[in-house]
Amino acid sequence: MRVWVLLAGLNGMVAVGMGAYAAHGLAGDALAERASHYQLLHALALLAADRLIAGGHRVAHGAAALFVLGIMLFCGSLYYKAISGGPLPVPMLTPAGGIAFMAGWLVLAVAGLRRAK
């Protein structure tokens, strides 16, 4: 089983669904739209990481894991705020997710620079 491809597909599905919900059910809520956008981009990034892993770049597993963490923290916290209308129980989840996204991109870049093993 290709876990990163599975997660990419599931995240892509959720991103499209939440984007539609944001556009129609939430009267175009900007937070949900932003979360959907970032989730969809990082679902594609998971596919890129999987391709590097398949090519022997094991360090790309770290990038994929960071992308999933970023989706959970960043996108999840924005979805929570958009749907609940209230503040987050743990306010630093959104920036922590953003940092996970940035770290994932950095690790993906490193994976691209390293020789396949």
C-alpha positions in Angstrom: 0.0 0.0 0.0 1.3 3.5 -0.9 0.3 5.3 2.3 1.3 8.8 1.0 -0.7 8.3 -2.2 -3.7 7.1 -0.1 -3.4 10.2 2.1 -3.0 12.5 -0.9 -6.2 11.1 -2.4 -8.2 11.4 0.8 -6.9 15.0 1.5 -7.7 16.0 -2.1 -11.2 14.7 -1.7 -11.7 16.5 1.7 -10.2 19.7 0.3 -12.6 19.8 -2.6 -15.5 19.0 -0.4 -14.6 21.6 2.1 -14.0 24.2 -0.6 -17.5 23.5 -1.9 -18.9 23.7 1.6 -17.1 27.0 2.1 -18.5 28.4 -1.1 -22.1 27.3 -0.6 -22.7 26.2 3.0 -20.6 28.8 4.8 -21.5 31.7 2.6 -17.9 31.8 1.2 -16.1 31.8 4.5 -12.5 32.9 3.8 -10.9 30.7 6.5 -12.4 27.5 5.1 -11.5 28.6 1.5 -7.9 29.2 2.6 -7.7 25.9 4.4 -9.2 24.1 1.4 -6.6 25.7 -0.9 -3.7 24.8 1.3 -5.0 21.3 1.9 -5.3 20.7 -1.9 -1.8 22.0 -2.6 -0.3 19.8 0.0 -2.2 16.8 -1.2 -0.3 17.3 -4.4 2.9 17.8 -2.5 2.3 14.4 -0.9 2.3 12.9 -4.4 5.6 14.6 -5.2 7.1 13.3 -2.0 5.8 9.8 -2.9 7.5 10.0 -6.3 10.8 10.9 -4.6 10.4 8.1 -2.2 9.7 5.7 -5.0 12.9 6.9 -6.7 14.9 6.0 -3.6 14.9 9.3 -1.7 14.0 8.0 1.7 14.3 11.4 3.4 11.2 12.5 1.5 9.2 10.4 4.1 10.0 13.2 6.5 8.6 15.8 4.0 5.4 13.8 3.6 4.9 13.4 7.3 5.4 17.1 7.8 2.9 17.9 5.1 0.3 15.7 6.8 1.0 17.3 10.1 0.7 20.8 8.5 -2.7 19.7 7.0 -3.9 18.5 10.3 -2.8 21.6 12.3 -3.1 24.5 9.8 -6.1 23.4 7.8 -7.8 21.6 10.6 -7.6 24.7 12.9 -8.9 27.0 10.1 -11.8 24.6 9.4 -12.5 24.5 13.1 -12.6 28.3 13.4 -14.7 28.6 10.2 -17.3 26.0 11.3 -17.4 26.8 15.0 -17.1 30.6 14.7 -15.1 30.6 17.9 -11.4 30.7 18.9 -9.2 27.7 19.0 -8.8 25.9 22.3 -5.0 25.9 21.5 -4.3 29.2 19.7 -0.9 28.2 18.3 -2.1 25.3 16.2 -2.4 27.4 13.0 1.1 28.8 13.1 2.5 25.4 14.1 0.9 23.9 11.0 2.4 26.6 8.9 5.8 25.9 10.2 5.3 22.2 9.5 4.4 23.1 5.9 7.5 25.2 5.5 9.7 22.5 7.1 8.1 19.9 4.8 9.0 21.9 1.7 12.6 22.3 3.1 12.9 18.6 3.6 11.5 18.0 0.1 14.2 20.3 -1.3 16.9 18.4 0.6 15.5 15.1 -0.7 15.8 16.5 -4.2 19.5 17.5 -3.6 20.5 14.2 -2.1 21.5 11.1 -4.0 18.9 8.3 -4.1 19.7 5.4 -1.8 
